[in-house]
Amino acid sequence: MKIPLMLEKIMFGFVESQVLFVCHELKLFDCLIDEGPSTLDQISNHLKLPEASLERLLICAHCINLLEKEGNKYKINPEWAPFLSSKSNHYCGERFGHYFKTSYQIFGYLLSAIRENKQQWEKIGRNAKAINDINSIYTDFIYVNEQSIEAFLSTMWASGYTDSIDLCEKFSFAGYKKLIDLGGASGSFAVAAMHKNPNLDAIIVDYPQVRPYAEAKLKEHHLESRAYFYEGDIFRDALPAGDVYSIGYLLSDWPESMCVSLIQKTYARLPTNGLIVILEKLFDEDKSGPYLTAMLNLTMLFEMQGKHGSASDYVNWLEKAGFMDCQVIPSSGEKHMIIGVKKNLR
């Protein structure tokens, strides 16, 4: 009896993802978009790669529908071209860096992670200076060198900016003056919010290693006069003053006790009618999906100490801290927004 195709694909999923990442790393997709349908020898000459090994890669890429063939010429699947062309507004290749160079490597220790219920960084040669210091996950593992920092921040920007634009179209921050983007990385949400709300300024709070990347993004978007980067530990340090605090794609990283503590800290810092904004991928209420949230929830076991939740999980945290008028605003993409208001009950 033949193995079902879907089971076969799951069994060789590790090959498929590597084919995608390596094709991207070799700039094969841009080559085919720029040069048009090309033969094996043309691609080999353009990329300066041996034909024998390149052919194996192209055959696999064709079998998994990354590429199509016209006679003896390869071309990109037109359905996927907007996402694989670095010149496209829909380009998703910036997401691949962290997954290719870190997540893929550490996933080889899934069995250990399940048995031990903890991160597996030491298995790939990254030893924290103080494994019990949760900040060392970033400072010793993710921000370990310039290449790692750039790959991680590029992934975070690419996976957050488009959804942030969408969410800022659906919710207005008119009347608010200062957004504090906690753990904001290179500022995908802050940049989107400022573009949509011209009276809103921002402070991006994150580790010192992030500063040059965040400042480069602010300059790229001509927002350096309305925002600045603040070096700080959002869990330990006093927070800058603002009337909106965003916690973007961060609460799924940390244990519940730290998440609740940060929400309470934010509540205490906000003025009356101030907002908290949580941005996360959300589980369905029965935790049956969606697919990407489920995959990343498992990834959190390897890399961080948190987990993804449903909308009601986050609303529950907000209401326990004292926030009211909580609402969930879905994006048309992968990440969504939960908002709470600090009310004066007197």
C-alpha positions as CSV (number, residue, x, y, z in Angstrom):
1,M,0.0,0.0,0.0
2,K,1.4,3.4,-1.0
3,I,2.0,6.0,1.7
4,P,-0.6,8.8,1.4
5,L,1.0,11.9,-0.3
6,M,0.2,14.2,2.6
7,L,1.9,11.9,5.0
8,E,4.9,11.7,2.6
9,K,5.0,15.5,2.4
10,I,5.0,15.8,6.2
11,M,7.7,13.2,6.5
12,F,9.9,15.3,4.1
13,G,8.8,18.7,5.2
14,F,12.3,19.3,6.6
15,V,13.6,19.0,3.0
16,E,10.9,21.3,1.6
17,S,11.7,24.2,4.0
18,Q,15.4,23.9,3.4
19,V,14.9,24.0,-0.4
20,L,12.9,27.2,0.1
21,F,15.5,28.8,2.4
22,V,18.4,27.8,0.2
23,C,16.8,29.0,-3.0
24,H,16.2,32.3,-1.3
25,E,19.8,32.5,0.1
26,L,21.2,31.8,-3.4
27,K,19.0,34.6,-4.9
28,L,17.5,32.0,-7.3
29,F,14.1,33.6,-7.2
30,D,15.4,37.1,-8.1
31,C,17.5,35.5,-10.8
32,L,14.4,33.9,-12.5
33,I,12.3,37.1,-12.1
34,D,15.1,39.3,-13.6
35,E,16.2,37.0,-16.3
36,G,12.9,35.3,-17.1
37,P,12.5,31.5,-17.7
38,S,16.0,30.0,-17.8
39,T,17.7,26.7,-18.5
40,L,19.8,24.8,-16.0
41,D,23.1,26.0,-17.6
42,Q,21.8,29.6,-17.7
43,I,21.0,29.6,-14.0
44,S,24.3,27.8,-13.3
45,N,26.2,30.5,-15.1
46,H,24.3,33.4,-13.5
47,L,24.6,32.1,-10.0
48,K,28.1,30.6,-10.5
49,L,27.0,27.2,-9.1
50,P,27.8,23.6,-10.3
51,E,25.2,22.3,-12.6
52,A,25.1,18.8,-11.0
53,S,24.2,20.0,-7.5
54,L,22.0,22.8,-8.8
55,E,19.9,20.5,-10.9
56,R,19.0,18.4,-7.8
57,L,17.8,21.6,-6.1
58,L,15.8,22.8,-9.1
59,I,14.1,19.4,-9.4
60,C,13.0,19.5,-5.8
61,A,11.9,23.1,-6.1
62,H,9.8,22.1,-9.1
63,C,8.3,19.1,-7.3
64,I,7.1,21.3,-4.4
65,N,5.7,23.9,-6.9
66,L,8.1,26.7,-6.0
67,L,9.1,26.5,-9.7
68,E,7.4,25.6,-12.9
69,K,8.9,24.2,-16.1
70,E,8.4,25.2,-19.7
71,G,10.2,22.7,-21.8
72,N,13.7,22.8,-20.4
73,K,13.3,26.2,-18.8
74,Y,12.5,26.9,-15.1
75,K,10.4,29.8,-13.9
76,I,8.8,30.9,-10.6
77,N,5.3,29.7,-9.8
78,P,3.4,33.0,-10.8
79,E,1.1,32.6,-7.7
80,W,4.1,32.9,-5.4
81,A,6.2,35.4,-7.4
82,P,5.0,38.5,-5.5
83,F,6.1,36.9,-2.2
84,L,9.5,35.7,-3.4
85,S,10.6,38.8,-5.4
86,S,12.7,41.1,-3.3
87,K,11.4,44.0,-5.3
88,S,7.7,43.3,-4.5
89,N,5.7,45.0,-1.8
90,H,4.5,41.6,-0.7
91,Y,8.0,40.1,-0.4
92,C,8.2,37.6,2.5
93,G,11.8,36.6,2.2
94,E,13.0,38.8,5.0
95,R,11.2,36.4,7.3
96,F,13.4,33.5,6.4
97,G,16.7,34.6,8.0
98,H,15.9,33.7,11.6
99,Y,14.0,30.6,10.7
100,F,16.8,29.3,8.4
101,K,19.7,30.1,10.6
102,T,18.3,29.6,14.1
103,S,14.9,28.0,14.3
104,Y,15.6,25.2,11.8
105,Q,18.8,24.3,13.6
106,I,17.2,24.1,17.0
107,F,14.2,22.1,15.9
108,G,16.4,19.1,15.6
109,Y,16.0,18.8,19.3
110,L,12.2,18.6,19.4
111,L,12.2,15.3,21.2
112,S,14.5,16.7,24.0
113,A,12.4,19.9,24.2
114,I,9.2,17.9,24.8
115,R,10.8,15.6,27.3
116,E,12.5,18.4,29.2
117,N,9.9,21.1,28.7
118,K,12.6,23.8,28.2
119,Q,14.7,25.7,25.6
120,Q,17.3,23.8,23.7
121,W,19.8,26.6,23.0
122,E,22.7,24.8,24.6
123,K,22.3,21.9,22.1
124,I,23.3,24.3,19.3
125,G,26.3,25.7,21.2
126,R,24.8,28.8,22.6
127,N,25.3,28.9,26.3
128,A,23.7,31.6,28.4
129,K,25.9,33.5,30.9
130,A,23.1,33.1,33.4
131,I,20.5,30.6,32.1
132,N,18.0,31.6,34.8
133,D,18.1,35.2,33.7
134,I,15.4,35.4,31.1
135,N,16.9,38.4,29.4
136,S,19.9,36.2,28.4
137,I,17.7,34.5,25.9
138,Y,17.9,37.7,23.8
139,T,21.3,39.0,24.8
140,D,23.2,35.7,24.7
141,F,21.3,33.8,22.1
142,I,19.4,36.0,19.6
143,Y,21.5,39.2,19.7
144,V,24.8,37.2,19.9
145,N,26.3,38.9,16.8
146,E,25.5,41.3,14.0
147,Q,24.4,38.6,11.6
148,S,22.0,37.1,14.1
149,I,20.6,40.5,15.2
150,E,20.0,41.5,11.6
151,A,18.3,38.2,10.7
152,F,16.0,38.3,13.7
153,L,15.0,42.0,13.3
154,S,14.4,41.5,9.6
155,T,12.1,38.6,10.3
156,M,10.3,40.6,13.0
157,W,9.8,43.6,10.7
158,A,8.7,41.5,7.8
159,S,6.2,39.5,9.8
160,G,4.7,42.6,11.6
161,Y,4.7,45.7,9.4
162,T,2.0,44.8,6.9
163,D,-0.4,43.7,9.6
164,S,0.4,46.8,11.6
165,I,-0.5,49.0,8.6
166,D,-3.8,47.1,8.3
167,L,-4.6,47.4,12.0
168,C,-3.8,51.1,12.1
169,E,-6.3,51.6,9.3
170,K,-9.0,49.9,11.4
171,F,-8.3,51.7,14.7
172,S,-7.6,55.4,15.0
173,F,-5.2,56.8,17.6
174,A,-6.5,60.3,17.0
175,G,-6.4,62.3,20.2
176,Y,-3.4,60.4,21.6
177,K,0.0,62.0,21.7
178,K,2.7,59.5,22.7
179,L,3.0,55.9,21.9
180,I,5.5,53.8,23.9
181,D,6.4,50.7,21.9
182,L,7.6,48.2,24.5
183,G,10.1,45.7,23.1
184,G,9.4,47.3,19.8
185,A,12.4,45.9,17.9
186,S,13.0,48.0,14.8
187,G,9.6,49.7,15.3
188,S,7.2,48.1,12.8
189,F,4.1,49.0,14.8
190,A,5.3,52.5,15.8
191,V,6.2,53.4,12.2
192,A,2.8,52.2,11.0
193,A,0.9,54.1,13.7
194,M,2.8,57.3,13.1
195,H,2.2,57.2,9.4
196,K,-1.5,56.9,10.0
197,N,-1.7,59.4,12.9
198,P,0.3,62.5,12.2
199,N,-0.2,63.9,15.7
200,L,1.3,60.8,17.3
201,D,4.9,60.6,18.4
202,A,6.6,57.4,19.6
203,I,9.4,56.0,21.8
204,I,10.7,52.5,20.9
205,V,12.0,50.7,24.0
206,D,14.3,47.7,23.6
207,Y,17.8,46.4,24.2
208,P,20.8,48.5,23.3
209,Q,21.8,46.1,20.5
210,V,18.6,47.1,18.6
211,R,19.2,50.8,18.5
212,P,21.0,51.2,15.2
213,Y,18.4,49.1,13.4
214,A,15.5,51.0,14.9
215,E,17.0,54.3,14.1
216,A,17.7,53.3,10.6
217,K,14.1,52.4,10.1
218,L,12.9,55.7,11.6
219,K,15.2,57.5,9.2
220,E,14.1,55.4,6.2
221,H,10.5,56.4,6.9
222,H,11.4,60.0,7.6
223,L,10.1,59.8,11.2
224,E,13.3,60.5,13.1
225,S,11.9,63.9,14.2
226,R,8.9,62.3,15.8
227,A,10.4,59.2,17.5
228,Y,13.4,58.1,19.3
229,F,14.9,54.9,20.7
230,Y,15.1,54.3,24.4
231,E,17.5,51.7,25.8
232,G,15.8,49.8,28.5
233,D,14.6,46.5,30.1
234,I,10.8,46.8,30.0
235,F,10.5,44.3,32.9
236,R,13.0,45.9,35.3
237,D,13.3,49.6,34.3
238,A,10.9,52.5,34.7
239,L,8.9,53.0,31.6
240,P,8.8,56.3,29.6
241,A,5.6,58.3,30.0
242,G,3.0,58.0,27.3
243,D,-0.8,57.7,26.8
244,V,-0.6,54.6,24.6
245,Y,1.6,51.5,25.3
246,S,1.9,48.8,22.7
247,I,3.2,45.3,23.5
248,G,3.8,43.8,20.1
249,Y,4.4,40.1,19.5
250,L,6.1,39.9,22.9
251,L,3.7,38.4,25.4
252,S,3.9,35.1,23.6
253,D,7.6,35.0,24.4
254,W,7.5,35.1,28.2
255,P,5.9,33.2,31.1
256,E,2.4,34.2,32.2
257,S,3.7,35.7,35.5
258,M,6.0,38.1,33.6
259,C,3.3,39.0,31.1
260,V,0.7,39.8,33.8
261,S,3.3,41.9,35.7
262,L,4.2,43.9,32.6
263,I,0.5,44.6,31.9
264,Q,0.0,45.7,35.5
265,K,3.1,47.9,35.3
266,T,1.7,49.5,32.1
267,Y,-1.7,50.1,33.8
268,A,0.0,51.9,36.7
269,R,2.0,54.2,34.2
270,L,-1.0,55.1,32.0
271,P,-3.1,58.2,32.5
272,T,-6.9,58.0,32.7
273,N,-8.3,57.0,29.3
274,G,-4.9,55.8,28.2
275,L,-4.7,52.7,26.0
276,I,-2.8,49.4,26.1
277,V,-2.4,47.7,22.7
278,I,-1.4,44.0,22.5
279,L,-0.4,42.6,19.1
280,E,-0.2,38.9,18.7
281,K,-1.0,35.9,16.6
282,L,-4.1,34.4,18.2
283,F,-5.3,30.9,18.7
284,D,-8.9,30.0,17.9
285,E,-10.8,29.7,21.2
286,D,-10.6,25.9,21.1
287,K,-6.9,26.0,20.2
288,S,-7.5,24.0,17.1
289,G,-5.5,26.5,15.0
290,P,-4.7,28.4,13.0
291,Y,-1.8,26.6,11.4
292,L,0.9,29.3,11.8
293,T,0.0,30.1,15.4
294,A,0.2,26.4,16.2
295,M,3.7,26.1,14.6
296,L,5.1,29.2,16.3
297,N,3.6,28.1,19.6
298,L,5.7,25.0,19.4
299,T,8.7,27.1,18.4
300,M,8.3,29.1,21.6
301,L,9.2,25.9,23.6
302,F,12.6,25.8,21.9
303,E,13.5,29.5,21.9
304,M,11.6,31.3,24.6
305,Q,9.5,30.6,27.7
306,G,6.0,31.7,26.6
307,K,3.1,30.4,24.6
308,H,0.4,31.8,22.3
309,G,-3.1,32.4,23.5
310,S,-6.6,33.1,22.3
311,A,-8.2,36.5,22.3
312,S,-10.1,35.7,25.5
313,D,-6.8,34.8,27.2
314,Y,-5.4,38.3,26.6
315,V,-8.6,40.0,27.4
316,N,-8.7,38.1,30.7
317,W,-5.2,39.4,31.6
318,L,-6.3,43.0,30.8
319,E,-9.5,42.9,32.7
320,K,-7.7,41.5,35.8
321,A,-5.3,44.4,35.7
322,G,-8.2,46.9,35.6
323,F,-8.5,47.7,31.9
324,M,-12.0,48.1,30.6
325,D,-13.8,48.4,27.2
326,C,-11.5,45.7,25.8
327,Q,-11.9,45.0,22.1
328,V,-10.3,42.6,19.6
329,I,-9.5,44.0,16.2
330,P,-8.5,41.3,13.7
331,S,-6.2,42.1,10.8
332,S,-6.6,40.5,7.4
333,G,-3.2,38.9,8.0
334,E,-1.7,36.8,10.7
335,K,-1.4,39.2,13.7
336,H,-4.2,40.9,15.5
337,M,-4.8,43.7,18.1
338,I,-6.4,43.6,21.6
339,I,-7.1,47.0,23.1
340,G,-7.9,48.0,26.7
341,V,-8.7,51.4,28.2
342,K,-7.7,52.6,31.7
343,K,-10.8,54.3,33.1
344,N,-11.1,56.6,36.1
345,L,-13.6,54.7,38.4
346,R,-14.0,57.6,40.9
